[in-house]
Amino acid sequence: MEIASAVASLTESYPATAESIPRARIALSAFAAEAGASCEQQEQVRLVVSEAVTNAVQHAYRERPGDVHVTAMVVSGELWILVADDGVGLCAGSDSAGLGLGLAWMAQFSDGMTLVARSDGGVEVRLRFDLRGADAFGARDSRSRIAGVC
């Protein structure tokens, strides 16, 4: 089945706090399910969204409040997810205590990942998932979504 171009979109903003990570992950994985993403793709969306939002929460604002913006859309058989912040931008030599695997995982578990410095400050992560061959948007059996098959 072919997915219509720009069938639907989701745009949300969350405070750059730890509590926002699961909220964004749930919203975007539900959108991916509705878009016809396979169970494997839904799991990949959960992982990469968690990593992208976590990076924004940990690094974007350096002790000041801010927001993390997420956008998802289906365009020409692809699910695009954008995670952006208005923070300090990319910084070399980060002193993060993490394992440093987040960007590598985002690239590995998506069909395409681009990291962009935003012109007015902050960072945007662009993630792409190929839905061709998956169910059309909204055509999945609602019982499987409710039962949590994925």
Residue pairs with C-beta under 8 A, 6 or more apart in sequence:
1 36
1 135
1 136
1 139
2 77
2 132
2 136
3 35
3 36
3 74
3 76
3 77
3 131
3 132
3 134
3 136
3 137
4 74
4 136
4 137
5 75
5 76
6 73
6 74
6 75
7 35
7 74
7 137
8 31
8 34
8 35
8 73
8 74
8 137
9 71
9 72
9 73
9 74
10 27
10 28
10 31
10 70
10 71
10 72
10 73
11 69
11 70
11 71
12 24
12 27
12 69
12 70
12 71
13 67
13 68
13 69
13 70
14 20
14 23
14 24
14 53
14 67
14 68
14 70
15 65
15 66
15 67
15 68
16 56
16 57
16 60
16 61
16 65
16 66
16 67
16 68
16 85
16 87
17 57
18 57
20 53
20 57
20 68
21 50
21 53
21 54
21 57
24 49
24 53
24 68
24 70
24 83
25 46
25 49
25 50
25 53
27 70
28 45
28 46
28 49
28 70
28 72
28 81
29 42
29 45
29 46
29 49
31 72
32 41
32 42
32 45
32 72
32 79
32 129
33 42
33 140
33 145
33 150
34 137
34 138
34 140
34 145
35 72
35 74
35 79
35 131
35 134
35 137
36 131
36 134
36 135
36 136
36 137
36 138
36 139
36 140
37 45
37 79
37 129
37 131
37 134
38 134
39 149
39 150
41 79
41 129
41 131
41 134
42 150
43 150
44 109
44 110
44 129
45 79
45 81
45 129
47 105
47 109
48 81
48 105
48 106
48 109
48 110
48 113
48 127
49 70
49 81
49 83
49 127
51 102
51 103
51 105
51 106
52 83
52 102
52 106
52 125
52 127
53 68
53 70
53 83
54 102
55 102
55 103
55 123
55 125
56 68
56 83
56 84
56 85
56 87
56 123
57 68
58 96
58 98
59 87
59 88
59 91
59 94
59 96
60 66
60 68
60 85
60 86
60 87
60 88
60 122
60 123
61 85
61 87
61 88
62 87
62 88
66 85
66 86
66 87
67 85
67 86
68 83
68 84
68 85
69 82
69 83
69 84
69 85
69 86
70 81
70 82
70 83
70 84
71 80
71 81
71 82
71 84
72 79
72 80
72 81
72 82
73 79
73 80
74 80
74 131
74 137
77 130
77 131
77 132
78 111
78 128
78 129
78 130
78 131
78 132
79 128
79 129
79 131
80 126
80 127
80 128
80 129
81 126
81 127
81 128
81 129
82 124
82 125
82 126
82 127
83 124
83 125
83 127
84 118
84 122
84 123
84 124
84 125
85 122
85 123
86 118
86 120
86 121
86 122
87 121
87 122
87 123
88 121
88 122
89 117
89 118
89 121
89 122
89 123
90 115
90 117
90 123
103 113
103 115
106 113
106 125
106 127
107 113
110 127
110 128
110 129
111 128
111 129
111 130
112 126
112 127
112 128
113 125
113 126
113 127
113 128
114 125
114 126
115 123
115 124
115 125
115 126
116 123
116 124
116 125
116 126
117 123
118 124
144 150
